[in-house]
Amino acid sequence: MSITEKLYRFLNNETEERVCKDITEQACEAVPKNYFLLIFSSVFTKLGDTLSNPKTVLTWLMSYVSAPVYLISLIVPIRESGSMVPQVFLSKYVKKQPVRKWIWVLGSFLQFLAIASIGFIALNFEGTTAGWLIIIAVIIFSLSRSICSLSSKDVTGKTIPKTRRGKLKGYTVSVSGILVLAAGLFILYQSKSEQTITFYSYLIFFASAMWLIAAVIYSRIKEFPEDTDASDNDKTSFISKLKLLKKDAHFRDFVIARSLLLCSALTAPYYILLAQKYIGKEVYLLGLFIIAKGIASIISSPTWGKLADKSSKNVMAIAVLIASGLGIILFFIITYFDTVRSLVWLYPVAFFILGIAHGGVRLGRKTYIVDMAKGNQRTDYVSVSNTVIGVILLFTGGLSALVSSISIEGVVLILSVFGILGAYKSYKLPDVE
């Protein structure tokens, strides 16, 4: 028995015959190797994501190059919705590929180029010109991310058995959390001296390299060909995919629940804005937020992963309840306790708790959709749900940005109330494990 096999069995508490639920016999033989290749490739992309996050790092970077505020406000909805909206159109191409890991590799390489270009732009441009060029780079990044999102669910579904997928995601986030924590500590250390644009640009260059490394690792995954979907050539395929929302009640309920879970993602930048408003815009705050995110991942992800393998819909419900409760409490603190809202520790601690909750929401809904479908049906489910969520995200993100000009904490409260509805809707979903 190889070291990889032994470690796989230990991490998944597998003492008897290997679990091969929902995958082929061929794929089952390659599970241990593929398990760790998926973990390591995801670890690098998650580290890259954190070091180029639009809610934190890119906001700081664009402010530093004096980009207009209206352009800075666009990067979060563009990055998030831009990676989701095109999926229903791209799924037609993905479903024609018997082996789909190469689509992910291509998307990862394009993300490397897009993020690296942001570092180059920051070094050579400023003001409105820099702002618009960064927006273009973010759009390219989002489109590249879109094909990775589509293909990754299929590759995971084909190579990793049911009851092991939640732990896979949990271990991935935990390992990446350790690296994110180290990056946050480095930024905190660097904040002792005044930083120039070179520091931020090199941080972005380092982040971009993570996608290049991940692409090389992912290319080593052993994925076996599967039947392609020839019926997806007709002109009505787009409409027929959207009809899934009408015909498939289970899928429709999942999409509704997922749309209400957006509060954990949409409230995050407002925690940053509240900190900037009541504490300031010093570099050490950026380090504290990144550290908070890293610690949250390390602590919570293994637990969320194990729970998701038992009931991913319960993980979604519990996690969004935590996010909603936190948002409501923060609203009352900001509104009625002037002394407390000026304390530096309040915002990193709140961001830490939100990080735990958002990690559970993400892990729960990703495990749920992979387990609720098979093969090409999974591709349709992922593409349609992500496209619908992308449109909702763009709309609610824009509306939230408008309302935030009146009251930032008011947006947090409204989104948190929707989150409570999301918890109820998630709990009512059937188990798929």
DADAJO-V175092 format. One line per field, one symbol per residue. ss: DSSP state (H for helix, E for strand, C for the rest). phi: phi as a letter, one per 30 degrees, with the letter a starting at -180 (. if undefined). burial: b if it has 24 or more other ideal C-beta (glycine too) atoms within 12 Angstrom, else e. Layout:
# DADAJO-V175092
ss->???
phi->???
burial->???
This chain:
# DADAJO-V175092
ss->CCHHHHHHHHHCCCCCCCCCCCCCHHHHHCHHHHHHHHHHHHHHHHHHHHHCCCCCHHHHHHHHCCCCHHHHCHHHHHHHHHCCCCHHHHHHHHCCCCCCHHHHHHHHHHHHHHHHHHHHHHHHCCHHHHHHHHHHHHHHHHHHHHHHHHHHHHHHHHHCCCCCHHHHHHHHHHHHHHHHHHHHHHHHHHCCCCCCHHHHHHHHHHHHHHHHHHHHHHCCCCCCCCCCCHHHHCCCHHHHHHCHHHHCHHHHHHHHHHHHCCHHHHCHHHHHHHHHHHCCCCHHHHHHHHHHHHHHHHHHHHHHHHHHHHHHHHHHHHHHHHHHHHHHHHHHHHHHCHHHHCCHHHHHHHHHHHHHHHHHHHHHHHHHHHHHCCHHHHHHHHHHHHHHHHHHHHHHHHHHHHHHCCCHHHHHHHHHHHHHHHHHHHHCCCCCC
phi->.ddddddddddchcccdddbdibddedddceeddedddddddedddddeddbdddbddddddddcidddddddddddddddddceddddddeddddcdbcdddddddddddedddddddddddcbaidededddedddddedddddddddddddddddccdeibdddedddeddddddddddddddddddddcdccddedddddddeddddddddddddddcccdbdccddccddceddddddedddcddddddddddddddeddddedddddddddcckcddddedddddedddedddcdededddddcaddddeddddddddddddddeddddcbddddcdddeddddddddddddddddddddddddddbbhdddddeddddddddddddddddddddddddcaddddedddddddddddddddddddbd
burial->eeeeeeebeebbeeeeebbeebbeeebbebbbbbbbbbbbbbbbbbbbbbbbbbbbbbbbbbbbbebeeebbbbbbbbbbbbbbbbbbbbbbbbbebebbbbbbbbbbbbbbbbbbbbbebbbebeeeebbbbbbbbbbbbbbbbbbbbbbbbbbbbbbbbbbbbbbbbbbbbbbbbbbbbebbebbbeeeeeebebebbbbbbbbbbbbbbbbbebbeebbbeebeebeebeeeebeeebbebbeeeebbebbbbbbbbbbbbbbbbbbbbbbbbebbeeebbbbbbbbbbbbbbbbbbbbbbbbbbbebbbbbbbbbbbbbbbbbbbbbebbeeeeeebeeeebbbbbbbbbbbbbbbbbbbbbbbbbbbbbbbbbbbbbbbbbbbbbbbbbebbbebbeebeeebbbbbbbbbbbbbbbbebbbebebbb
